[in-house]
């Protein structure tokens, strides 16, 4: 089959790899529609160390949209937790020294903050 690619996307007959800014839901939605994603089939979302980089408002909007758009889905979030313990504090300090700020770190402070998200 035909393969199409750009600087951020790769499309084949049964495979689509797309780059999108998760803070811009309309962009993400358009890309999924263009890829002919079937929003009605069971869908697994797996986010590994993703939402910690997105501010709380944008992450909440994304999760709300996913839940509404993909009504038969599950979201697995593998993320940092307990950011106030010694390990978390050392990690955050190292990231700050490198100019990497985690916009969603407040939602990773504990298991409870993760669950509220």
N, C-alpha and C positions, 0 to 999 in steps of 0.2 A: 504494500500500500504506500500511498504518498506520505511523506514526512515533511512537515513544515516547522521551521524554527526561526526565532528572532533572538535578540540579545537577552530576553527574559523568559521566553516561552519555547516549549517543544511539544509538537502535536503529531501523533501517529493515530492509526485507526482506532485502537483501544487504549491509548495511553496519552495523558495530557499532563505536562509539567508546566506550571505557570507561576510566574513571580507576580506578587501583588502587595501593595501596602495595606496591611490589615486594618489600618485606621480609616481607609477609604472604602467603605462597604459597597458603594455603587460601582466602583472600578472592579472589585472582586466579583460582584454579581454579574456584571457585563462579561467578564472573562469566562465565568462558569456557563453562562447562557451560550456564548460563542462556541464553547467546547461541547455543547449539547449534553450537559450534565443532566441526568434524570433526578430531580429533586425528590421524587416519590419513593425511590428504592432505599433499602436500609443502607446507612452510611456511617462509617467510623471516622471520626476526626481524632488525630493523634498530634498533640502539641508537646514537644519536648523542649523545654527552656525557651519558650516563645513569648508567652504572655507577660513575663517579667520585663520585657523590653517595651511593652505597650502600656500607656497610662491607663488608670482604672476606668475612666469614662469611656475611652475607646474600646477597651477590652470588654466591658459590660455590654456595649452596643453590639460588638461583634458576636458575643455569645448569645445575646437575645435574638439577633438576626438569624444566626445559624439554627437556633431552636425553632424559630418560626418557619424558616424556609425549608429545612430538612426535618420534617415532622417525624420521621422514623430514623432517628440517629442517636448516636452516643458520642460523647466527648471525653477523651482520656487526656488528662493534663498531668504531665510529668514535669514538675517544676521544683525550684528551690523552696525550702520551708525552714522555719526556725532561724530567720535571718538575724535575730537578736542574740543568738548564742555566739560563743567565741569564734567558731569556724565561720559563721556567717559574717561576723564583724570583720574578720581578717580578709575574707573574700571581697567584701564591699570596699574596704580600704585599698586593697590591691587594684580593684577596678577603678576607683576614684583617681588613684595615682596615674592611671593610664588614660584618664579622661572618659571613661565609660560609666555613664550613669544609667541605672536601671529604673525606667519610668514607672514600672509596676511593682516595685519592690515592697511597697506597703501591703500589698495583697499576699505577699509571701512570708509575712512575719510569723505566721503560725498556721497550724492545720485549720483552725477556725476561720482565719481570714481567707484562706484558700476556698473553703467550703462556702463562705458567704458570696464569693465572687460568682 
